[in-house]
């Protein structure tokens, strides 16, 4: 027998989850109720790469039916990869993320199915299925039969709280009549009156608020996930994310005006490591600058205010192997690792570029690009260090050239590295 809706994948539930926009968030109250039908968030997952990894893990569990045990392993690996410090125990937090997402996708898919046959099965029956920790209000609704169009379902369609396992069945007129006859009734039940109460949510987060919610339903669950999906124009705009969603609909245009070349940072030649430096030692030095090491990551706030996880995963491939093991030429580039650290800590510019990834259903992905210009003391060498986050993780590159001698040549080379939208530019210091 399947242990959860994740073991029963079907097209409608998969479609519901696929259409969600992935959004970073500081807390679970940043978006609210119906908005969750159109956005995937993990409370406290504040940067795109972390959110994307969790989204892919949930999607794999949903589409392949791998179940919670597999997701739990992925959860711990993802948290370690990004150095994510989360609230709660790994078991509790992973279970909340898994259960809520796969259950709501299942419920939304079922709602679409039931609406498609509403002309044949016009009634819905509430079913309470939790045994271990029954909620009295949910037990009271068990067996309730209402028209599929009754507005009561707008706020009471399951899931109705954290860990709620309630379900809804669709009934034909004949099936509904038989149930009414058993109960000594002649027609549909009356929708229970809705009693509202005010609660404060997000007290420990960045966006506390007072909300109204029906008695018996946890704050944030007083909505119908399937109806919100099928009727997107009835959903309130995502607070604070309107611009993000609009930008994700189309690529960000290349800026028509590119700033002038930043003044290159002059560094001593010793900043470039000897060519025979072991790559692992170079990585250790890099991580130490940010207060991290090979075992423990750190969180770094960049110049644009985005939190980034600094871990050894920056230098690993998708299998967890260091990149230079498969591509020896990357080991030779490690001599510039100090410049990469300097670029991330104090970039001349940060550019964000949305790119459409045809390898993953044409989804838009955000690439962050950190740029810094350098000169080597005692030489005419000019170089640009680039640190970028893309689909395959972080990539870093530094290129020095001795032929870019004129200001125009340097400007042209640096400008070719600018892609997307400028989100940060270092202010020039006074004379």
Phi, psi and omega in degrees: 000142178293147182263355180191168177302338180296339179274000181236063182292139173214162193303315185296318179294321179295317179298320179301314184286324182298326186281356183289142174274133179275125183230136170288152182206152178267340181197163187288346178271000181298324170238161193219134171048250186304332182297335179291344177285350182234357181221141175256122178224156170232120185307124178088353176276098195258007174223154193302318185296319179295315179299317182297318179296318178293320178301313182295324179292318177294318181297321178297316179299321182289312187281328183258354179064035184283343174084176186292322184303317179293320179294322179302318178296317179294323179302311183293323179293319180293315179300319179291319180302319184262001182061038187276122176265108185246163178275145177088172178282157179302320181295316180293312185294317180294324181292320179297313181298313182295305185299314184296316184289314183286327179290316180292326175295318178298314181296320179295319178296319178296321180298318178298318178299316183292324178291330180291336181243021184300328180292337178261330182229080191276002182240151178236142180240130178279135180234123174267124186238354180288136182246316187293314183228072183293140175263127189300320180295322180290323176298321181296332181274351184301129179086356180296129181243121180228161173301146179297340180266002182295130182298347177303327181289343179297330182246344188243008175290129181302151012276138186248022177164170179298124179078003180295133181247014181297157183224170175230134175251149171261144183232145172282171178299321180294315180297318179297319180299320179295321179293320178294321180297319179298324183270002180074029180247165180247356182191189184302154175290163171274137179297132179301142177297143182263119176258124184261148175221154179260137178221150176264126180241158177070031184300326183262002183258197184268351186222062178293147180202158175262128184233157174259133180216146179295143175301131180099352180239131179295144176307134180097350183249005183278059177205167180254106186299324180290318179294321178298328179285316184284339180236068187297335183284351177268355183275132177301146177303147179292114184299122178082353184242005182305312182295324180298314181296320179296319181294325183287345178287331179220157179292152176288134181289151175292135182300133179289332181247118178258132181295165179291164180298129177291155178294120183297144176278124179273127182232149177289154183299332183292346177296330177278124185290153174303147184299335182267013178294125178302131182306322181296323178293323178296319178296318178301316179297318180299311183296323182298326179302328184259009180078024180242173174211187184294340182258329186232127179274181178215158177256130182237130177267118183281179185295341178266000178092007179271139177274130180238142176271124179255105180219174178296343179298341177300335185246015181246157176271186183296341179268356181091005178269146176296137189299329183287347178291323179272332181231089185304335181296337178290333178295323180295329180284347184295346179295341180265013189296329177295325178291327177295318178298316179297324180292319180290321182288316183221075182287155169286322181211152171235128179241140173247132182227121174274126180235145180269118185265103181292341181286342181232068175056029177066024181288148176280137179233142179269126175250124177262132182231122180254127184238143173207135180265143182227156168228147178264127178305137176079011178216171177260018182286133176240134182221161177232129177255132184235127176237123190221142173255127179223198184298324184264014178106198181281140172230140179230142180207141175228129181236127175248145178217147181259353184267345181277078189265327183273158179299322180295320179294317179295318180300316181296318181293314181296320182296330179294341180273350182276120182223132175093231184238134178285120180248347177207139174221127180295134180285137178289138179279151179292168181295000000 
